[in-house]
Amino acid sequence: MKGGRETVTSPRPRASLSWDDGTIVVVDQRALPGEYRMLRLETVDQVVDAITSLAVRGAPAIGLAGALGVALSAYRHCSDGMTDEAAVRSDAARLSSARPTAVNLAWAVRRAVGRLAEGPEAVLAEAMTMLDEDAVVNRTAAERAADLVEAQFPGEPVRLLTHCNTGRLATAAVGTALGAIIELSERGRVTEVLVDETRPLLQGARLTAWELGEAGVPYRLCVDSAAAAAMAQGLVDCVLVGADRIAANGDVANKIGTYGLAVAAARHGIPFVVVAPESTWDRELADGSGIVVEERASTEVTDFAGVEVAPAGAAVFNPAFDVTPAELITAIASEDQVFRPQVSQGTSPGAGSLGEVPA
Ligand code: MRU
């Protein structure tokens, strides 16, 4: 498999990203659930394309792909022990700006570039360290979030709702919010997960449902607009989602539709929990108003599975993300902490507040 696609049958490589023989191998998330296909990325152009086309997606995963992309560039631009740092920095800038919203991408690329003066091996070592760290970070944040939910519903099985995909495909290991859901299920605590399909690109239907099926967690898929009705009917005890960027005050950018979920959850007194690594925090931003929200192609909305479903020339509003105000968020769990925006702002935690668990 060189510079292209390979359909993998058995055994499936489990890692969503890896470094192999001087190239980056990723699960092609565009092909799921129909096909478990790997992409081998040999050039920075291919890495940028994989990120922009969502072959690789999810905030931690695009960060890791970006860091490995810097390693790829460093090897390509090294001869006789000399690295053309300017060329690598130019590639790094392209990688960093492939998608604007998830801060993990710029963070990881910057971290990899930080080792550039030591040569390609050091850049690759840094990227591989980030891959290893992501596994630990996922596990710790997921367990912390699972503890939080268990503390709120002691001894009771819970009905959860999630949006987009925050699992192993979106990270290097078990995932963030989906990692917590799978952890809760392994503890025997999950009755059912309602999975928003996540229009327009169906990360919930295509990827999260697939991952939950793989993990043996009971789920039902619903259209995004059914989520509020499910809450009103008492079908949801807690909402768990991931994040692409978190401002210093706890405002959270995540997949479009997250804000609406948070509003509905607040209306029904349902805890709304965000699970994300510390690398998703952007503490240089005081609040979410400064977060750049990616707008994607209109065809994602006007076409469905290659068929036009809107009048030719229809104008489209297609933001890939929205920003949920901190006041609607019950808790944000990372590998290091549980941040409760309402507590930190000194406002009442409200009906959806989660019980105290060790931070
Ligand atoms: O456009 P996507 O699919 O990359 O959006 C992904 C999300 O919004 C996820 O919820 C977020 O990146 C967290 S992944 C652990």
Boltz pocket constraint, residues with backbone or C-beta under 6 A from the ligand:
constraints:
  - pocket:
      binder: B
      contacts: [[A, 54], [A, 56], [A, 57], [A, 58], [A, 59], [A, 60], [A, 102], [A, 163], [A, 164], [A, 165], [A, 166], [A, 167], [A, 170], [A, 171], [A, 175], [A, 176], [A, 177], [A, 203], [A, 241], [A, 242], [A, 243], [A, 244], [A, 254], [A, 255], [A, 256], [A, 275], [A, 320]]
      max_distance: 6.0
